[in-house]
Each structure stands twice: as structure tokens, then as C-alpha cells.
Amino acid sequence: MTAPSPAAPVTARAGTGPPGSAVPPGRAAARALVTPQRLAEFFAPRSVALVGASETSGWARFIVAASAAVGYTGPLLPVHPRHATVFGRPTVRSLRDLAEPADLAFILAPTEAVPSVIEDAGAAGVRNAVVLASGYREAGPSGRALEDELVVAAARHGILLLGPNTLGFLNTAASVAPFALTVPLPLAAGPVGIALQSGALSSALLGFARSQAIGVSTLASLGNEAMISTTDVIDYLVADEQTRVICLFLEEVGDPAAFSAAAQRADAAGKPIVALKVGASQAGQQAALAHTGAVAGNDAVVSAALRQLNVIRVSSIESLLSTAALLAYQRCPRGRRMGVLTSSGGACDVIADRASAEGIEIPPFSATTTAAIAAALPSFAAARNPLDCTGYVLANARTSALTAIDRALEAAVDDPGLDFVLSAGFSIPEARPPGQAAALLEERIAWVADRMAAAPIPVIPLTMTCTDVTGYARELLGAHGIHVLPGMELGLQALGNALRWQEGRGSVRPIGHVVPGGSAPAVAWTETRARDLLAAAGLPVVPGGLARSADEAVEVARDLGTPVALKINSAEITHKSDIGGVLLGLSGDAAVRAGYERVVAAAAGHGGSDAVLVTAMRAGGVEVLAGVTMDPGFGPVLAIGLGGVLVEVLRDTSLRVLPAGPDEVRRMLGELRGFPLLQGARGGVAADLDVLAQIISDLGELACSVPGLQAMEVNPLWVLGGQVEALDVLVVAGQRDPDDKHVEFASQGSLDT
């Protein structure tokens, strides 16, 4: 073994591949090692060997400091081939030389030395290891091969690995921290578990947790997840008695099926998952021939999937931990009716605005509550919700422990029209006030704590701004079990997140649908072929017929009744309007005959044919887009929006990972900003939403049955009351009509018909 420390773990991570991708045999064998019992042992080692530790190694110094920060009293065993002592501790040359096997080996050795350390660990009976070194899967094909070899070797010896390319973990309940990064002090033990697909960001999370007195149970930096994955740590935290809320920092969801199952288990256990997912991308290109592919981008699909799994998605570290703290320390509200108590009219305005954005109601106080509150206010203050107790309480010397806000709290918690109370009356000094002021403050905090505990509805304390909770305040609030939300902005975000989680409990179902594979490359079908597919499944399609001559076009138009639409019917031409391949509103034989010739002529230079689809025109109603596209990770995704080409411009869409039944589709329709149009806004005919939802749900089910599907889109799907018809249909799949020309699936573009 060589002595130099490895390079710092890098942040770039490679994906684990979509479900169903080939798994090397060594990795498959390694999965058998990742059991609940092994994970519990892994994250609570009683002895830790530091392989490659030296006093010049910053990583080793971090581990020693982190161990002290969590109060670790077990043995830290330096292993080094050349140093006799490290940090005042005697070393051994190899893991084989330990008097008894360490519970965990933290491997600080460089990449090229790791294989020999694994062999030593296996020979010594060490069952668990953390690998700091980088240069594995994140470094490309050669690194991936190196990582596969590492996993095979570890699995052969029955060694469970965290990493490589990781900084380790800390566990406050077990008072152990094989963690190669700074731990901001003081570190409080508590109910928030954290798993990160990152290393150095760990300190930032711990720093904010410290500033807001948020206690941490376990924090794990996951690295490359060669053995222990994100979903494994979720399962560990679900089983961990200390953890009440799970925080995730995600760069990817490498195995959506496993993640979905873990989220289900967390929901069943009543443990919220809050996720900061980064890496938003441009719209996915897997089905970009359709508008659906343009609106169902990778990040939009992830958001839809997380919402379906009742995972709270946030956009910042501050929101991540603020939301987690609310769910971990407070009683979660069971409804959206909020009472607001402040000493500032401006704060009332800010809170009201933020509450509105989160869908939180601020109803009037009941008459009884209003009278009780009014009795505690100065004559010039109004007893209404949200309540401004005015600066009167600040401008006068305190003679008693309780303030007007506290008296208002006493009344508001019994208001039958409220589901919870937000009390913005907390301003705790950094240091203990002098003289009698300290006694009054401490008496008041004790009273508030008792009232919160006895209140029939949750009472949630809030500071006006996000300020650090330090020293005296941390000690005083902690002694009474009070946790204060950090500021109005973060606080109301956290409340909205918590309410959505509470409302979603028990509704988590497996997502992702296996679509049968097709042997043929994905191709665009002719529209007649796509229409036949829908019609055969019982889905309504606008009447029409195929014409191969002007005379046939006239005959079809006569049967349908004019006006009619004419469209070139060619798999090679997906942008029909762009080349003049679509004509609308044609009436009379002469117009239809001339229109046929124009459409065929326009398509002649683009690989077209003489086949023209003639369909009935529809007027009035609302046009909807309903499409399914394949996400490379989550599988088929349903998108609903207002129809036509404006769907990409307006971005007014709702997404779900399939399957989605009619009830779920109804909810999707209700999420659209344009939903009032379907309800008959401005004198329009209200759509039969039950009929529409059933048809769209059936479309999603049909899409999942098409071999090799890449996209299925109806745009527009015309709706007038209970009448629903597909006016234009696109299918891109690994199956085609033998009469179609073979058109390879394009990687970019959109259908504009």
C-alpha cells in the first residue's frame, strides 16, 4: 500500500442506467449484501480503521475532528505502512495486523492502492468500508471498469461499500462520524436524516442546520453508489427510529423503480421525503417529433414523478431543511385554514401574500375569538385575522410575562374555524437579558410551550426573518421543545410543502409502466395507421377517409359533408403545415378537387405520395393536447395541455408518469391554467370532464401496449360538451404498416399540423 492521500472526490456522477439495463454479475452479487441488518451495522460501527491516515492528510484530520464533534469514544485505528504513530495513536502496517477486525475501514488510500486494501480487509474479516478515492465511474469507461472490479472484489469478500468518491457519513445517535469534512459546531442530534449525491455540499447543509437548531440523525455522502444507493439509505432512514424526516440532495434518479418503491415505504411509515433535485435540463428529445416531447422534458418528468410519489421537491438548501424541520418538530396541520398572529401590519400583508401563493386560507376569526382577542388589544387595534397586535407591546415597559400576542394565541387555538395558528411573536435575544427581563422572557417561553402542547390544533412559531438561532436562544427554546420557522418566506414555503405532503399521504402508488419492446427501429406512422390504432381501441376519431385521387377526395368529402380538412398522409412528412401539406375548411367539389392537387404537389418534393386524408371539420369547443412520450428513466409519461401549436409556447401542461386512471386525469385537467375554458368560460360549452378524463386515461393505457413506443399524441383532441374526437394523431413506435416507407425516428423537431 502507498501512503499519499487520494484526490478529493469529484462532483461529476455517472448514471446507473435505466431500469432493465444490463447489470454486471459482480454488481448483482453485491446487491445481496445490502440488507436492512447490514445497513444498520454499517452506519453504527463501534470501531473505525483509518487506512492511509497520516498527520499530513486533511481527510484524516477531518475524520478525527468529526468523531470528536459527535462524541465518538470508540477506537480510531490508524493503518499506515510507514508511520509508527498518527495523531498520537499507534499504527499498524495493514488491516491484517489489527488485533481484531474493525467494524468499518475508511479507506483513504489513493485509487491504485484500493484493490490491495480490499484484499487486506477481506483477509482481516472487515465487513464494511468507505472508499474516498475518485477516478471510478465518474471518470468514464476505464473508471467504470475499475469500479466494477472494485465491486466484484468487495462482494467476493462479503464487504459492504459506501462510495467510491465519497466523504463518508455521520450518525449522531450512534455517536460515530467517519466523515472527511468539516462538521460545524455545535452539531445537534435530532430527527432529520440526510442523504446526498454530493460530498462537499454536506458542510453547507450542516451549517444551515446548525444555524436553525435543526438536529440531524444520519448524514451520508453517497458518492458513486457502487453498492449502497440512494434508495438503500432511504430504506435505512425509514427503519431508523431517530429519523422522522428524510432529506435528499439528488443529481439523478438512477433507478426510478427502486426509488418509487422506497418512496412508497417511506409514505407508509409516515416519514416525509424532502428532495432538492438539481440538473434541470432542456426538454427531452426522445419523442421530439411530437409536442409532447417538447413539454415533457427530463426535469418536468422528475417533478411529476416526485409529486406522484408524495416527495416534496424544493429548490434550495434553506427550503429543504426548513421544510424538514417543520415536519420533524411540529404537529402537521390537517387543513389549510390558518390563524395569523403578529405585531406588525406589514408582516400581516407579507404573510397573506405568501399564504395565497401556497393555497393557504386566512378566514375571519369566530365572534367568540374576536371578542376574546379584542379584550387584550389596545383600543385602536382591530381584532381580525391576520392579527396585528401593533407595536404597542414593544413601546411599553413589560410588567408581566405574557403579551397581547400570547393572549390572542390563547383564544385562537380554540377557534373552530381554524386548522392551525401561525404565531409570529418570537424575537429571542442572542444573550440572556439582564435583570427581571430574563425572568419574564423565560416565564413567557415556558407558558407558550405549555399552551402549544395543550392546544387542540397545531401552533407554529415563526420569526420575521431567517436569523441564526445561537447560544442563549438555542438553549432556551431547546429546553422547552420549541422550534421556530426561519422567516416568513421560508416559513410559508415550508407550510405549503407540509400541507401538500399531508394531503398526499396514502395515495402513493408504483409508477413506471413497462412498454413491450419492438424489434423495428422507432418510426413515424402514417396518420391513417395511427387513427386505425385508436379506433380499434374504441377511442373516438373524427370521421375521415383516405383518397388517392382528386375524384376520391371529392367522394369522401361528399360522404362527410363539407367543410373538410385535407392532409397529406405520409410517414416521411411530419411537418405537414410547413410544406403546405394541410388545407382546412374546404367546401364544394371544386375546392376539394383543387385542394387535393395542391396538397399532393406540395408534398411531391418531400418524399410524399398521392395519399391524402380527408376529414370532417369541427367548429367551436376546446382543443386539448393529450400525448404520451417515453422518458428514458421513468418510462411512459402522459402530458395534457391546451391543444394546437401554442402548447409549447404557453407551457400550460400537466404531467404524470403512467399509469394514470380517470380520477388522476381529472386532477391533471384541474391543474391547467386554461381549465376554465373546459368549464365553459366566456359563454363556451362546458366539457363533460368525466368523458374526457376516461378517453385520455384510455389513450395512456393504449400507448403502454404499443411495442417500442416513443410517442403517441392526439393534438388536438376536440371537446364540445360530451363530444370528444381526435382530430390529428401521431404515433412514433417500433412497429409500422408494411406499406409505410421506413422513416427513422428523428431526434429533434415538432409536429405542426
SEGU-117116 format. One record per residue (C-alpha): x, y, z. Coordinates in steps of 0.1 Angstrom, whole numbers, plus 5000, padded with zeros to 4 digits. Layout:
N
XYZ/...
% end
This chain:
753
500050005000/501250354992/500950645016/499750954997/496251065002/493851044972/492451344953/489251504966/486051324955/484751504924/481151604919/480551454884/478551144887/477550894860/474050744859/473350394869/471350344837/467650294831/465750004845/466349694826/469849784815/472549524818/474049484853/477449334856/477449004876/479649144903/477249424909/474349184910/476148974937/476849284957/473149374959/472649064981/474949225007/472749535011/470249415037/468549625064/470649445091/473849515072/472949885067/472149925104/475549775113/477349985086/476050315099/476850235135/480350095137/481950055171/485550075158/486950255127/490250195110/491750485090/493650325062/496350555048/495950805076/498751055083/499051375101/499551555068/496251425054/493551675056/490951395052/492251215082/492251535103/488651595093/487651245104/489351285138/487651625143/484251495131/484551205155/485151445184/482251655173/479751375177/481351245209/482750925194/484550725221/485350415203/488750325188/490150515158/492750285144/495350435121/496750205094/499950315076/502950115063/505550375073/504350585103/504650445138/502050685152/499350915138/497551175159/499251025190/497850685182/499950375174/499550255138/499649915122/501049845088/497949665074/494449585083/495749225086/497749335116/494849455137/494249265169/490649225159/488749335128/487549685128/483749735122/484549985094/487550065073/487750425060/490050385030/492050705025/494550535001/494850654965/492850484938/495650254927/496150124962/492450054969/492449694955/495149584978/493349745008/490249554999/492149224998/493649315032/490149395046/488849065033/491648875049/491249065082/487549005084/486549365080/482949375067/482349745059/484350005041/484150365029/486250444998/487250814995/489250784962/487850924929/488750814894/486050554890/482750554872/482650934871/485850934851/484550744820/484750394806/488050304821/486950424855/483650234852/485649914846/487849994876/484750034897/483249714885/486449534896/486249704930/482649594935/483449234924/486349214948/484449364977/481449134971/483748834970/484948915005/481449005018/482449375022/479749635020/480949955004/479950325006/481450514976/483850524960/484250904955/482550974989/483351165021/481650925043/478850975069/478051075104/475450925128/474651125159/472550855176/475550615174/477950905181/480150805152/481451015123/483750855097/483251185078/486051355059/484751705060/484251995085/481351955109/480052295120/479752315158/477652275177/476151975160/472751875175/471451525174/467851525160/465251385137/466451495102/468251235081/470151345051/471451165020/473451354994/474651264959/477451514967/480351544990/481451904999/477852035000/477451835032/479052105052/476752365038/473652165049/475152105083/475952475086/472352585079/471052305102/473352445130/472152805124/468552705128/469052455156/467952165134/469051835147/470551565124/470251185128/472351045100/474051225071/475551025043/477551135013/476750864987/479550904961/479150674931/476650444948/478650134937/476949924964/474950144988/472550354968/470250644975/467250414978/469250195003/469850495025/466150595022/465250255035/467750275063/466350615074/462850475072/463850205096/465850435118/463950525150/465650855154/464850985119/461451145114/462051325080/464351235051/466251505032/467751424998/470151614976/469751454942/471751494910/469951204893/467350934900/469350644887/466850364893/463350504892/461650174900/463750124932/463250494941/459450464936/459350154959/461450324986/459150634985/456150414990/457750265020/458550605034/454950725029/453550415045/455850475075/454750835078/458250975071/458251265047/460851285020/462051635010/464251644979/466451914963/466851784928/469351964906/470351934870/467252074853/467752024815/466252134783/463251944771/463951574764/464451474728/463251114730/459951204714/460651544699/458651474667/455651554690/454751854710/454651614740/458351564738/458951934740/456851984771/457751664789/461451744795/463651554818/463251784847/459451824842/459151444843/461151424875/458951694891/455851494881/457251174894/458251314927/454851474931/453151134924/455450974950/454551244976/458151354977/458351724984/460551894958/462352214969/464752454951/467252554978/469152415008/467352655030/463952545019/465052175021/465952205058/463252445068/460552215054/462151915070/462352095104/458652185103/457651825096/460151695122/459451925151/455852045147/452451885145/451551885108/448352085101/445351885089/443852165070/444552495052/442752745075/445352955092/445153195121/447953455119/449253645150/451853925146/452854265160/453254425125/450754525098/453454485072/454154135084/450354055080/450554175044/453653965036/452253655052/448853705035/450553725001/452753425007/449853225021/447853294990/450653174968/450652844988/446952804987/446652865025/443353035037/443253305063/439553305074/437953555098/438053475135/434853355150/432853605171/433953445203/437653455193/437353815181/435853925214/438553755235/441353895214/439854245214/439954245252/443754215251/444454475225/444754855227/441655035216/443055145183/443854785172/441454565151/440854205163/440854035128/442753765110/445653825102/446153995135/448354295140/448754345178/450554675169/453854805182/452154905214/453554585230/457054695221/456855055231/455755005267/457754855296/456954495304/455254435337/454054075331/455453775313/452653745287/452053985258/448954065237/450053805211/450153545238/446653635249/445553625213/447153285210/445153155240/441953255222/442853155187/443752795194/440052725204/438652885172/436552615154/437252785121/441052735122/443152435115/446452585129/447852905142/451053085129/452453295157/455053545145/455753685180/459153535186/462253755189/464753585211/467853775220/471353625214/472253675251/470253645283/468653985290/469754155323/467754155355/463954105355/463654095317/465253755316/462853605342/459853755323/461153615290/461853265304/458453255321/456753355288/458653085268/457552825293/453952945291/454052935253/455452585253/452752455276/450052625256/451452475223/451452135238/447952155251/446352335221/443752135201/445352255168/449052305159/450752625169/453652705147/456152975159/457753195132/460453465132/460053765109/463353695091/465753405087/468253465115/470653235133/469553065165/472553085187/473753045222/471153155247/468253125223/469252775213/469452665249/466152835260/464052715231/465552375231/464852325268/461152375261/460952185228/460252495207/461452515171/460852835153/460352865115/463053075099/461353385085/458153455066/459353345031/460953015041/458252955067/455352985044/457052775018/457652515044/453952525055/452752485019/455152195014/453952025046/450352065037/450851915003/452651625019/449851575044/447251575017/449251324996/449651075023/448450725015/448050794978/451450684966/451350414940/454050244919/454950444888/456550354856/454950114831/456849854811/456149904774/456749604752/459849634731/459749644693/462349484671/462049754644/463550104648/461250374661/459450524631/456750784625/453550614613/451250744587/448250924602/445750674589/447650394606/447650594638/443950664635/443150304629/445050214661/442950454682/439650344665/440449974671/440850054708/437450224709/438850584711/436850844692/438450974660/437051244637/435351084606/437551074576/438850874546/441950824525/441950944489/444450874462/442951094436/441051414433/437851224424/438251004455/438851314477/435551474463/433651144470/434951124506/434151494512/430551444499/430151154523/431451354552/429751674543/431751994539/433652184550/436551934552/440251924560/442951774537/446251644549/449051464532/449251114545/452951034546/455250894573/458151094558/456451424563/455851514599/455851894595/452851904572/451852264576/455452384570/455352254534/451752344526/450551984532/447452084552/444352274539/441452354562/437752454557/437352344521/433752344508/432352224474/433651984449/435852234430/437552344462/438251994474/439551884439/441852184437/442952134473/443851774467/446151874438/447752144459/448551914488/449951644466/452051894447/453352054479/454451714492/456051594459/459451734467/459451594502/459051224497/455351244497/452751034479/449351074463/447650964496/445551244512/443551214543/440151384541/438451454575/435451644587/435951994602/434952074637/433952414650/433652554685/434652364716/438052344731/441252184717/443251974741/446651804737/446951454751/450151274745/452451004758/456251014755/458850784767/461250914794/464450714794/464250664831/460650674843/459050524812/455850654796/454750994806/451351144800/451151514791/447851714790/447552074779/445552314757/445952194721/447452324690/450952464684/450652704714/451252424739/454952474735/454652854739/452252864768/453752574787/450352524803/450652144808/450251884834/452351564835/452051224851/454150914849/451850634838/449650464848/447050734854/443450654859/440450884851/440451034886/444151124882/443451274847/440651484862/443251624887/445551694858/442951884839/442252094870/445952194872/445852374838/445652744838/443352714809/440952484829/438252754830/437852704792/436852344798/434352464823/432652684798/434253024805/433053324785/429953154772/431552844760/430052494763/431352314794/433151994786/432051664801/435151614822/434251254831/434051164795/437251354786/439251204815/438150854806/439250894770/442651044779/443250764805/442350504778/444850674755/447550634781/446750274786/446750214748/450150384745/451650144770/450549854749/452349964717/455649784711/458650014711/456550324716/458450654716/455450894713/451750884709/449951224706/446551354699/446751724691/444151844690/441651634709/438551834702/435951864731/432452014729/430351914758/430251534758/431551514722/435251424721/437251344689/440851304679/441451544651/445151474645/447051164656/450851094657/452450764666/456250704667/456950344676/458950034667/456049894646/454750024613/452449944585/454349734558/453049984532/454750274550/458150394539/460850324565/461350664582/463950664610/462750844642/464251194642/465951334673/464651694670/461651884657/458051914664/454851814647/452952124634/449752024616/
% end
